Amino acid sequence: MGYMKHHAIVITSFDGGRIANAAAFAQGIGLDVLGPSDPAMNGYRSLLICPDGSKEGWPDSDKGDERREEMREWLDSHKDADGSSAFSWVEFSFSPDDHTADLVAHAWAGEN
């Protein structure tokens, strides 16, 4: 038996080509992606990496965890030499079973 805890990632960029590449990479590693969105103000587009829908501790949940980790590593690998990035992103979790919502990771981890 497991409990439900959803994990999702939202990625935003001003660079349409890069956000399209992020979506393609995510889909290529088996993540379910919505977007990229149409351009908003200043050309910003966003995409959503959807939760895997599996209960925590189940094999499909573990696979989703691994895929999201691969996505975070890919995003971090695209930082410029000065540490800046065309990507702003956040991973969050939320659970209807224990009524929580948490920030899991973000683009600025380790920065002061």
C-alpha positions in Angstrom: 0.0 0.0 0.0 1.2 3.5 -0.7 0.0 7.1 -0.4 -0.4 9.6 -3.1 2.1 12.4 -3.4 2.3 14.2 -6.7 5.5 15.8 -8.0 5.5 18.3 -10.8 8.1 20.7 -12.4 7.3 24.1 -14.0 9.9 25.5 -16.4 9.8 29.1 -17.8 12.1 30.7 -20.3 12.3 33.8 -22.5 14.0 31.7 -25.2 11.4 29.8 -27.3 14.0 27.4 -28.8 15.4 26.4 -25.4 12.0 25.8 -23.9 11.1 23.6 -26.9 14.4 21.7 -26.3 13.5 21.2 -22.7 10.1 19.9 -23.6 11.6 17.5 -26.2 14.2 16.3 -23.7 11.5 15.6 -21.0 9.3 13.7 -23.5 12.4 11.8 -24.7 13.1 10.5 -21.2 9.4 9.5 -20.7 8.0 12.4 -18.8 4.5 13.7 -19.6 4.7 17.3 -20.7 2.1 20.0 -21.2 3.3 22.9 -23.3 5.3 24.9 -24.0 2.7 27.6 -23.6 2.1 30.4 -26.1 4.4 33.4 -25.4 3.3 35.6 -22.6 4.6 39.1 -21.8 8.3 39.6 -22.9 8.1 36.3 -24.8 8.1 34.0 -21.7 6.8 30.5 -22.3 6.3 27.8 -19.7 5.8 24.1 -19.6 4.6 21.7 -17.0 6.1 18.3 -16.3 3.1 16.4 -15.0 3.0 14.1 -12.0 3.5 10.4 -12.7 0.3 9.5 -10.9 1.8 6.6 -9.0 1.7 6.1 -5.3 4.9 6.7 -3.3 7.1 3.6 -3.0 5.7 1.9 -6.1 8.0 1.1 -9.0 6.4 3.6 -11.3 6.8 6.3 -8.7 10.5 5.4 -8.3 10.9 5.6 -12.1 9.2 9.0 -12.1 11.6 10.2 -9.4 14.6 9.1 -11.5 13.2 10.8 -14.6 12.6 14.1 -12.8 16.1 13.9 -11.3 17.5 13.4 -14.9 15.4 16.5 -16.0 16.8 18.6 -13.1 20.3 17.6 -14.0 19.7 18.5 -17.7 18.4 21.9 -16.7 21.4 22.5 -14.4 23.8 21.4 -17.2 22.4 24.3 -19.3 23.6 27.1 -17.0 25.9 29.6 -18.5 29.5 30.0 -17.3 28.5 32.7 -14.8 25.8 30.5 -13.3 22.9 32.2 -15.0 20.4 30.3 -17.1 17.7 30.9 -19.6 15.6 28.5 -17.5 13.7 29.4 -14.4 12.2 26.2 -12.8 10.7 24.8 -9.7 9.8 21.3 -8.6 7.0 21.0 -6.1 5.0 18.2 -4.4 1.5 18.0 -3.1 -0.5 15.3 -1.4 -4.2 14.9 -1.0 -3.5 12.1 1.5 -1.5 14.1 4.0 -2.7 17.6 2.9 0.7 19.0 2.2 2.5 21.0 -0.5 6.2 21.4 -0.6 9.0 23.0 -2.6 11.3 20.2 -3.6 13.9 21.8 -5.8 14.5 25.0 -7.8 16.9 26.6 -10.2 18.7 28.6 -7.5 19.5 25.9 -5.1 22.9 26.5 -3.4 22.9 30.2 -4.2 22.9 32.8 -1.5 
